[in-house]
């Protein structure tokens, strides 16, 4: 099978490759138990190898027979990553706090019932509205110190 794409489509494809790899690997250390995901490396290398043919060689460099996107290319995608990180931070914070609060309300049960899920979404929405309005300004941690 042969797929024909334009120069612009190729550029978008390598942007998607970079962003997908970032999502899978940027948080990994490479240490045992936290290995870098390499399942897509062969496909990535194959696609990046065509950069010069699409007159986009300035976006990809070759070193020791391996292809990499350039620092400038990656820097241009950082706003996309930052936007995603910002969104997921607030989303996860609201979800985790709502989960904690609903568990305090109903106690330790394994599976939430439908009415609990609806209540959890209400709590989550309250947190989202608060964070949109005030950010972290009103977020306070209550430390409980065990006294012996």
JOLINHU-V770041 format. One record per pair of residues at least 12 apart in sequence whose C-alpha atoms are under 7 Angstrom apart, sorted by the first residue. I is the first residue (numbers start at 1). J is the second residue. Records with the same first field share a line. If there is no record, write none. Layout:
I->J + J
This chain:
7->54
17->44
24->37
25->37
45->67
48->60 + 67
49->67
59->73
94->124 + 127 + 128
95->124
98->120 + 123 + 124
99->120
102->120
